[in-house]
Amino acid sequence: MIRRASEFLPVQKAGSYLRLLSEPRVWAVVILLFGCGSSRKKSASEQELAPPPKNEGSQSVYQIELKRNWSFGFENYKNRRYQDVPHFFWRVVEMDTTKAFIDVYSFLANAYLELGKPDSAFLVYEHGIRTHPDNSNLYRGLADLLVSQDRKDEAIAHYQKLVEMNTAEEDDFRKLCELFLATADTIRAIEALEKVQALAPEDLEIRHRLSMLYPSGNHRANEDVQQLKLRLQQNPNDPPTLLALSKVYFHRLDYAVSAEMLGLYVELMPDDSYAREYLGSAYLALHRFQEATVQFNVILAGNPQHPEALAMLARCHAGLKEWEAARRYAHRALTVDDKNGLTYIVLGEIYEKAARDCETASDFSKKLVFRLAYEQYEKAGHDANSQNEANRRMKSLQSMLPSAKDYFMNKNQDRPDGECYRWIYK
């Protein structure tokens, strides 16, 4: 049962309290306590949370008492004497009319949690949010507490408040994703995980989880799509809905619809390079290479060292049969990240497509170019994210590689000849 804040506050009438403080003996005790407290070096937390100091002679008894309660409460908290914390911190809450001690609620709630009193902690968080509605730590603390009590919908609401306040952190989005999955809201789980990916682009596990989460035609996915379509009908220019629905279509391989929606989205959100990656990839899948090139060049204008954009631009030029430019962009991507399996896959594609495209080269020259492609796929296999694709491509090229007999019959040739392949060794 949740208890009222007044149950935790010491009962004392203001008049008798001040009369007591007016006695000389009590003044001596107050001065002694305050003097002892001031000789101790303040912690970083106290320095941050305490009100600005005033002239020693002008400090009121009330201010002295407020600081004394804060100091004693914090010392007990720091030394893990949690049972002694509430007495002092509730006094701070009662006396702090200027709202200077903004983190007293977090300390107090944590003390109750350490004491095994989650209902009291809940009360403190709610009281703190009413007093300090802009304090994101209180929403986060209450959300975490609600998660521990399996109150998922309420926890989501408080994490979402952090998103609205633009104070949500990577861990908040991770927790939101898990909550959305637990409540069978796949679309919003994907949106939360994509936020994590934007904040932690080096986390390969996130990419894997996203690929597993994107709807692929099951019943629940169809329900999600219907909800998104309804939302888009109500607001055709809503960027989050456009982006979410376009990604659903993209991963269902419906690239034309996806590209149309992504085109509308980037008009509204032109600085979203992540969405432009999707749009460029959709154009690539549709063989609309020139339009794809535009999108990847926009990304590179903002970040010339973007490895995925460089690799995709190489793929665009290969689609246009501009082999030299394609190889140049692939090598630029490797100078940024020479461990990225995707780039080796793309470079292998370039050689493979060029080998198939040239009609005038000898069979042995073509086989040598296929071998170059095979070697790139081998390198891609060292990246766990590209290993399966690399193995599939190597297997498909086995019959195209030069045999021992081919090498014997062409002893004096170790490079592909002909005009088709002159760009390879420039």
Order of alpha helices (4+ residues) and beta strands (2+ residues): alpha-alpha-alpha-alpha-alpha-alpha-alpha-alpha-alpha-alpha-alpha-alpha-alpha-alpha-alpha-alpha-alpha-alpha-alpha-alpha-alpha-alpha-alpha
